């Protein structure tokens, strides 16, 4: 029944919620995924847009924050519903429904959004280090590559510990801004007026779009649809319905806490800067310098810097996981987590380094806001497929979204797209009017804009096309050959690793030639997604179910021919997982098939054979063609 590979299979279904009795115990077991999502709603990019909005327009853009949060709550709940019902993340579900060329385009756009998000984290972390320790911004940008190791360490500790770490960072951010808002003493009457919708000119529109882009982030839609699958739930109608309900509560609590933090940042900027006539404070560094003399407390800038580092670090972790999800989901490509992390970080460091090197530190605020506008421009390419997927009656069954939810979702998408269209028009018209190379810009900008518009139209109306929604074979493994088994007895307990590729028959045939029909065979397969790394055996997405099903098919085929066979599904890194399973089985022979790549591919995909060979104390038979 389940044909798709698990999303983040390292941690898939690694947190069990089955058997939890009572509302509060159930709620606690579901709490977590939305908090990882919420850090993206209070990252340095949000700081930049909130500070700029508060200092330039006072409290008047608070309504934009609230509207953005409502849209985010709606879209994140749809993302969670997709993951819970279909057992697929947004990238996997898109790959199953759209043609290959469309998925490649969607992947590229998702990567641009993730790079823009990580750019904000890089700048925020570097600015925080500069404010606290006086490290030059250029050096701080380079130092941010070191947080790669923190992510890898946390992923090895398991999902619950990672969630606890993120919650601690969120608490630091929240407490820091509560203290600063208390010190700023905002005017409540003016604050309440900010709830009334109004836009004061083009600059306010630009910042408003930046706020929406910083709040409703494309990569969070991919991430949430995957993280909800870290909970092991009953796959019954009632079990899924309960999971949807509790995940909505998780999302509601987490996103509203993030909203309070964002309102606190904007209110702080309005009370500390706008109220004192400082309308041009758009740089985070300027905000830090002015807090002490305006608020009259030297501790305020220190708290501000600590919160900024916490925000940048927490958002970095979730951005990296999102990168892994979109690459695996769209391209069917899985690479080493550390390499994926470094690639993501370098894509953010290079533009940040060049801008600071060429234009100086004064441009970091503009760069931060620009990164959030890019995120907003990418939103349509994630939102439109998401709405179509959760509206598909064939795939969602009784959990298809009701008409009123669909109407709200399309209204949110339309609002975002219209704001984006207005922004693009204003900027392109301005660039063309001011440029001395008008024809060149017209022949480059306009065709690109038209192509993007056509692509959005295609995504919007694709359900009317026959190709959309047809189930596609999207397994990550190659089609496996029919097993051909032969051999004689030599060993008593033999472990065999399989990857559902065309080398499995060779590996199993070589194994049975060493043990015959009197030996006990253990078939091992390791699920390697980011989800499995975090949640291990508790994950229960489609990939895990599919791998378990394939493993059983192999075992049944061997048992039919008289071989004593059992199976073991591992989770995480094969280098550490396979030796543990082999040692627990007390095998006296391990049979592995060579992966067939060398050199650079070993760096990218890893060298499992060597690592496993050195970690076991029994003979290892490596099978090659």
VEXKOL-651263 format. One record per residue (C-alpha): x, y, z; residue in one letter. Coordinates in steps of 0.2 Angstrom, whole numbers, plus 5000, padded with zeros to 4 digits. Example, Ala and Ser with C-alpha at 12.3 -4.5 7.8 and 13.67 -1.06 7.14 Angstrom:
// residues 2
east,north,up,res
5062,4978,5039,A .
5068,4995,5036,S .
// end
This chain:
// residues 625
east,north,up,res
5000,5000,5000,X .
5014,5012,5004,X .
5025,5016,4990,X .
5035,5031,4995,X .
5051,5033,5004,X .
5051,5041,5022,X .
5054,5059,5024,X .
5069,5062,5037,X .
5069,5044,5039,X .
5083,5045,5052,X .
5070,5051,5064,X .
5054,5044,5056,X .
5041,5039,5069,X .
5054,5040,5083,X .
5043,5048,5096,X .
5029,5036,5100,X .
5012,5044,5105,X .
5003,5027,5104,X .
4995,5022,5121,X .
4996,5039,5129,X .
4981,5042,5139,X .
4973,5058,5144,X .
4973,5075,5135,X .
4988,5083,5143,X .
4999,5067,5141,X .
4994,5066,5122,X .
4997,5084,5119,X .
5014,5084,5127,X .
5019,5069,5116,X .
5014,5079,5101,X .
5022,5095,5106,X .
5038,5099,5097,X .
5038,5099,5078,X .
5029,5116,5078,X .
5042,5124,5090,X .
5056,5119,5077,X .
5045,5127,5064,X .
5042,5143,5075,X .
5061,5147,5076,X .
5060,5152,5058,X .
5047,5165,5063,X .
5058,5174,5075,X .
5075,5173,5065,X .
5087,5188,5062,X .
5077,5191,5046,X .
5061,5195,5056,X .
5072,5206,5067,X .
5077,5216,5052,X .
5060,5219,5045,X .
5052,5222,5063,X .
5065,5234,5068,X .
5064,5243,5051,X .
5045,5243,5052,X .
5044,5249,5070,X .
5057,5263,5068,X .
5050,5270,5052,X .
5031,5268,5054,X .
5029,5266,5073,X .
5016,5253,5078,X .
5006,5255,5062,X .
5012,5238,5055,X .
5007,5227,5070,X .
4992,5222,5060,X .
5003,5215,5046,X .
5012,5204,5059,X .
4995,5197,5065,X .
4989,5194,5047,X .
5005,5185,5043,X .
5003,5174,5058,X .
4986,5170,5054,X .
4991,5165,5036,X .
5006,5155,5043,X .
4994,5146,5055,X .
4983,5141,5041,X .
4997,5135,5029,X .
5007,5126,5042,X .
4992,5117,5048,X .
4989,5111,5030,X .
5007,5106,5029,X .
5005,5096,5044,X .
4989,5088,5038,X .
4998,5083,5022,X .
5012,5074,5031,X .
5000,5065,5043,X .
4988,5059,5030,X .
4998,5055,5015,X .
5014,5050,5025,X .
5024,5062,5013,X .
5033,5078,5015,X .
5028,5092,5003,X .
5043,5089,4991,X .
5039,5070,4990,X .
5021,5073,4987,X .
5025,5086,4973,X .
5037,5074,4965,X .
5023,5061,4965,X .
5011,5073,4956,X .
5021,5084,4945,X .
5032,5080,4929,X .
5050,5079,4932,X .
5054,5096,4924,X .
5042,5105,4935,X .
5050,5096,4950,X .
5067,5102,4946,X .
5061,5120,4944,X .
5052,5119,4961,X .
5068,5111,4969,X .
5078,5126,4962,X .
5066,5139,4969,X .
5065,5130,4986,X .
5084,5130,4986,X .
5085,5149,4983,X .
5072,5151,4997,X .
5083,5141,5009,X .
5099,5150,5004,X .
5090,5167,5007,X .
5084,5161,5024,X .
5102,5155,5028,X .
5109,5171,5023,X .
5098,5180,5036,X .
5105,5167,5049,X .
5123,5170,5044,X .
5121,5189,5045,X .
5112,5188,5062,X .
5125,5176,5070,X .
5139,5187,5064,X .
5131,5203,5070,X .
5128,5195,5087,X .
5146,5189,5088,X .
5151,5207,5084,X .
5140,5215,5096,X .
5145,5204,5111,X .
5164,5201,5107,X .
5169,5214,5095,X .
5173,5202,5081,X .
5173,5211,5064,X .
5158,5206,5054,X .
5168,5199,5040,X .
5176,5187,5051,X .
5160,5183,5060,X .
5152,5178,5044,X .
5166,5165,5040,X .
5165,5159,5058,X .
5147,5154,5056,X .
5152,5139,5046,X .
5157,5131,5062,X .
5139,5128,5068,X .
5139,5114,5055,X .
5146,5103,5069,X .
5133,5108,5082,X .
5119,5103,5070,X .
5127,5086,5067,X .
5130,5083,5086,X .
5112,5087,5090,X .
5105,5076,5076,X .
5115,5061,5085,X .
5107,5065,5101,X .
5089,5062,5095,X .
5073,5072,5092,X .
5067,5075,5109,X .
5084,5083,5114,X .
5085,5093,5099,X .
5068,5100,5102,X .
5073,5104,5120,X .
5088,5113,5114,X .
5077,5124,5102,X .
5065,5127,5116,X .
5079,5133,5127,X .
5084,5145,5113,X .
5066,5151,5110,X .
5065,5154,5129,X .
5080,5165,5129,X .
5073,5175,5114,X .
5056,5178,5122,X .
5063,5182,5140,X .
5075,5194,5132,X .
5062,5204,5123,X .
5050,5204,5137,X .
5063,5213,5148,X .
5067,5225,5134,X .
5049,5230,5130,X .
5046,5232,5149,X .
5061,5244,5149,X .
5054,5253,5134,X .
5037,5257,5141,X .
5027,5258,5125,X .
5012,5269,5123,X .
4997,5257,5124,X .
4985,5269,5114,X .
4997,5270,5099,X .
5000,5251,5100,X .
4981,5247,5099,X .
4980,5259,5084,X .
4992,5247,5075,X .
4979,5234,5074,X .
4970,5244,5061,X .
4975,5240,5043,X .
4984,5254,5034,X .
4999,5255,5022,X .
5009,5272,5022,X .
5017,5272,5005,X .
5028,5261,4994,X .
5041,5259,5007,X .
5029,5253,5020,X .
5023,5240,5007,X .
5040,5234,5004,X .
5043,5232,5022,X .
5026,5223,5024,X .
5030,5211,5011,X .
5047,5208,5020,X .
5037,5205,5036,X .
5026,5192,5027,X .
5041,5184,5019,X .
5050,5183,5036,X .
5034,5176,5044,X .
5027,5164,5031,X .
5043,5155,5026,X .
5043,5142,5011,X .
5055,5130,5019,X .
5045,5129,5034,X .
5031,5121,5024,X .
5042,5107,5018,X .
5049,5105,5035,X .
5033,5104,5045,X .
5026,5091,5033,X .
5041,5080,5037,X .
5043,5083,5056,X .
5025,5078,5060,X .
5029,5061,5054,X .
5042,5059,5068,X .
5027,5054,5079,X .
5022,5036,5078,X .
5003,5036,5077,X .
4989,5024,5074,X .
4986,5024,5055,X .
4967,5022,5058,X .
4955,5036,5054,X .
4953,5040,5072,X .
4972,5040,5075,X .
4975,5051,5061,X .
4961,5063,5066,X .
4968,5064,5083,X .
4985,5068,5077,X .
4979,5082,5066,X .
4970,5089,5081,X .
4985,5089,5092,X .
4997,5095,5079,X .
4985,5110,5076,X .
4986,5114,5095,X .
5005,5112,5094,X .
5006,5124,5079,X .
4994,5136,5087,X .
5004,5138,5103,X .
5021,5139,5095,X .
5016,5151,5081,X .
5007,5163,5093,X .
5022,5163,5105,X .
5033,5168,5089,X .
5020,5181,5086,X .
5022,5189,5103,X .
5041,5189,5100,X .
5039,5198,5084,X .
5027,5210,5091,X .
5039,5213,5105,X .
5053,5217,5093,X .
5042,5229,5083,X .
5035,5237,5098,X .
5053,5239,5105,X .
5058,5248,5089,X .
5043,5259,5089,X .
5045,5264,5108,X .
5064,5266,5108,X .
5067,5274,5091,X .
5051,5280,5082,X .
5045,5289,5097,X .
5061,5298,5099,X .
5062,5303,5081,X .
5074,5290,5075,X .
5065,5285,5060,X .
5080,5278,5050,X .
5086,5264,5062,X .
5086,5249,5050,X .
5102,5241,5055,X .
5102,5229,5069,X .
5119,5236,5075,X .
5112,5253,5076,X .
5097,5247,5086,X .
5110,5238,5098,X .
5120,5254,5101,X .
5105,5265,5104,X .
5096,5254,5116,X .
5107,5259,5131,X .
5106,5278,5130,X .
5087,5278,5126,X .
5081,5265,5138,X .
5094,5270,5151,X .
5100,5252,5155,X .
5117,5245,5150,X .
5110,5227,5151,X .
5098,5230,5137,X .
5111,5229,5122,X .
5119,5213,5130,X .
5102,5205,5131,X .
5098,5210,5113,X .
5114,5202,5107,X .
5112,5186,5116,X .
5094,5184,5109,X .
5101,5188,5092,X .
5114,5174,5093,X .
5100,5162,5099,X .
5089,5167,5085,X .
5102,5164,5072,X .
5108,5147,5079,X .
5091,5140,5081,X .
5085,5145,5063,X .
5101,5138,5056,X .
5096,5120,5062,X .
5079,5120,5054,X .
5085,5128,5038,X .
5098,5113,5036,X .
5084,5100,5039,X .
5073,5109,5026,X .
5088,5108,5013,X .
5089,5089,5015,X .
5070,5087,5014,X .
5069,5097,4997,X .
5084,5088,4989,X .
5079,5071,4994,X .
5060,5074,4990,X .
5062,5082,4973,X .
5078,5075,4966,X .
5079,5058,4974,X .
5096,5062,4980,X .
5103,5059,4997,X .
5121,5065,5002,X .
5130,5066,5018,X .
5122,5077,5031,X .
5138,5086,5034,X .
5141,5090,5016,X .
5123,5096,5014,X .
5126,5107,5029,X .
5142,5115,5022,X .
5134,5117,5004,X .
5119,5126,5012,X .
5130,5137,5023,X .
5142,5142,5009,X .
5128,5147,4998,X .
5124,5160,5011,X .
5141,5165,5017,X .
5147,5169,4999,X .
5135,5183,4995,X .
5136,5190,5013,X .
5155,5190,5012,X .
5155,5199,4996,X .
5142,5212,5000,X .
5151,5216,5017,X .
5168,5216,5008,X .
5162,5227,4993,X .
5149,5239,5001,X .
5154,5238,5020,X .
5145,5233,5036,X .
5132,5247,5033,X .
5123,5237,5020,X .
5119,5222,5031,X .
5102,5228,5036,X .
5097,5231,5018,X .
5103,5213,5014,X .
5093,5206,5028,X .
5077,5214,5022,X .
5081,5209,5004,X .
5083,5191,5009,X .
5065,5191,5017,X .
5058,5199,5001,X .
5066,5185,4991,X .
5057,5172,5003,X .
5040,5180,5000,X .
5043,5180,4982,X .
5046,5161,4983,X .
5030,5158,4993,X .
5018,5155,4979,X .
5029,5140,4972,X .
5026,5131,4989,X .
5009,5137,4994,X .
5000,5133,4977,X .
5006,5114,4976,X .
5002,5112,4995,X .
4984,5118,4993,X .
4981,5107,4978,X .
4988,5092,4987,X .
4977,5094,5003,X .
4962,5097,4991,X .
4964,5080,4982,X .
4950,5069,4987,X .
4958,5053,4980,X .
4974,5056,4990,X .
4967,5064,5006,X .
4951,5054,5007,X .
4940,5059,5022,X .
4954,5071,5027,X .
4952,5082,5012,X .
4951,5100,5018,X .
4933,5107,5018,X .
4928,5121,5006,X .
4929,5135,5018,X .
4947,5131,5022,X .
4951,5129,5004,X .
4944,5147,5001,X .
4954,5154,5015,X .
4970,5146,5008,X .
4967,5152,4991,X .
4963,5169,4997,X .
4980,5169,5007,X .
4989,5164,4992,X .
4980,5177,4981,X .
4985,5191,4994,X .
5003,5186,4994,X .
5004,5184,4975,X .
4996,5201,4972,X .
5008,5210,4984,X .
5022,5201,4976,X .
5016,5207,4958,X .
5014,5225,4964,X .
5032,5224,4972,X .
5040,5217,4956,X .
5031,5229,4945,X .
5037,5244,4955,X .
5055,5238,4956,X .
5056,5233,4938,X .
5048,5249,4932,X .
5060,5259,4943,X .
5076,5250,4937,X .
5071,5252,4919,X .
5067,5270,4921,X .
5083,5274,4930,X .
5095,5263,4919,X .
5105,5269,4905,X .
5103,5252,4897,X .
5084,5251,4896,X .
5083,5240,4881,X .
5095,5227,4889,X .
5084,5227,4905,X .
5068,5225,4896,X .
5074,5210,4886,X .
5081,5202,4902,X .
5069,5206,4916,X .
5053,5206,4907,X .
5055,5188,4899,X .
5061,5181,4916,X .
5046,5189,4925,X .
5034,5182,4911,X .
5041,5165,4913,X .
5039,5165,4932,X .
5021,5171,4930,X .
5017,5157,4917,X .
5025,5145,4929,X .
5014,5151,4943,X .
4998,5150,4932,X .
5003,5132,4927,X .
5005,5127,4945,X .
4988,5135,4949,X .
4978,5127,4935,X .
4988,5110,4934,X .
4974,5100,4942,X .
4964,5103,4926,X .
4978,5094,4916,X .
4977,5075,4915,X .
4995,5073,4921,X .
4992,5081,4938,X .
4987,5069,4952,X .
4991,5053,4943,X .
5002,5042,4955,X .
5020,5041,4949,X .
5032,5029,4955,X .
5044,5039,4966,X .
5054,5026,4976,X .
5071,5031,4980,X .
5079,5014,4977,X .
5082,5006,4960,X .
5070,4993,4954,X .
5077,4976,4962,X .
5080,4961,4951,X .
5071,4944,4955,X .
5081,4935,4968,X .
5091,4920,4962,X .
5098,4910,4976,X .
5111,4896,4976,X .
5124,4890,4988,X .
5130,4877,5001,X .
5133,4878,5020,X .
5148,4885,5029,X .
5143,4898,5042,X .
5130,4897,5057,X .
5123,4915,5058,X .
5125,4926,5043,X .
5120,4945,5041,X .
5117,4952,5024,X .
5114,4970,5020,X .
5102,4975,5006,X .
5098,4992,4998,X .
5084,4986,4986,X .
5096,4988,4971,X .
5102,4976,4958,X .
5116,4970,4969,X .
5105,4961,4981,X .
5103,4945,4972,X .
5122,4944,4971,X .
5124,4947,4990,X .
5111,4935,4995,X .
5117,4921,4983,X .
5135,4923,4990,X .
5128,4923,5008,X .
5119,4907,5006,X .
5133,4899,4997,X .
5143,4901,5013,X .
5129,4895,5025,X .
5117,4883,5016,X .
5100,4879,5022,X .
5105,4876,5040,X .
5112,4894,5043,X .
5101,4908,5050,X .
5101,4923,5039,X .
5097,4941,5045,X .
5093,4953,5031,X .
5097,4971,5036,X .
5092,4988,5028,X .
5096,5005,5035,X .
5084,5020,5033,X .
5095,5035,5031,X .
5084,5051,5029,X .
5086,5065,5041,X .
5070,5060,5050,X .
5077,5043,5054,X .
5093,5051,5061,X .
5083,5061,5073,X .
5069,5049,5078,X .
5076,5032,5074,X .
5065,5017,5077,X .
5050,5028,5082,X .
5048,5036,5065,X .
5033,5028,5054,X .
5032,5037,5038,X .
5029,5029,5020,X .
5047,5026,5017,X .
5050,5016,5033,X .
5034,5006,5029,X .
5039,5003,5011,X .
5057,4998,5016,X .
5049,4986,5029,X .
5038,4979,5016,X .
5052,4976,5004,X .
5063,4968,5017,X .
5048,4956,5021,X .
5046,4952,5003,X .
5065,4947,5002,X .
5063,4936,5018,X .
5047,4928,5011,X .
5056,4923,4995,X .
5071,4915,5005,X .
5059,4906,5017,X .
5050,4899,5002,X .
5066,4891,4996,X .
5069,4884,5013,X .
5081,4897,5021,X .
5079,4902,5039,X .
5077,4921,5037,X .
5073,4936,5049,X .
5074,4954,5045,X .
5080,4970,5054,X .
5077,4988,5049,X .
5089,5000,5056,X .
5088,5019,5056,X .
5102,5033,5054,X .
5119,5031,5048,X .
5124,5014,5041,X .
5141,5016,5047,X .
5136,5015,5065,X .
5119,5006,5063,X .
5125,4990,5054,X .
5139,4985,5066,X .
5126,4987,5081,X .
5114,4976,5072,X .
5127,4963,5067,X .
5134,4962,5084,X .
5117,4960,5093,X .
5113,4946,5080,X .
5130,4938,5085,X .
5134,4935,5067,X .
5149,4925,5062,X .
5149,4932,5044,X .
5143,4948,5036,X .
5140,4950,5018,X .
5139,4967,5010,X .
5137,4973,4992,X .
5149,4986,4985,X .
5141,5003,4981,X .
5151,5005,4965,X .
5157,5023,4967,X .
5174,5029,4971,X .
5184,5046,4973,X .
5173,5061,4974,X .
5157,5050,4976,X .
5164,5043,4991,X .
5166,5060,4999,X .
5148,5064,4994,X .
5139,5048,4998,X .
5150,5041,5011,X .
5161,5025,5012,X .
5150,5013,5022,X .
5160,4998,5018,X .
5176,5003,5026,X .
5168,5010,5041,X .
5158,4994,5044,X .
5172,4983,5041,X .
5183,4991,5054,X .
5168,4991,5067,X .
5165,4972,5067,X .
5176,4958,5072,X .
5170,4944,5060,X .
5174,4941,5042,X .
5166,4953,5030,X .
5162,4947,5012,X .
5161,4961,5000,X .
5152,4957,4984,X .
5155,4966,4968,X .
5150,4962,4950,X .
// end
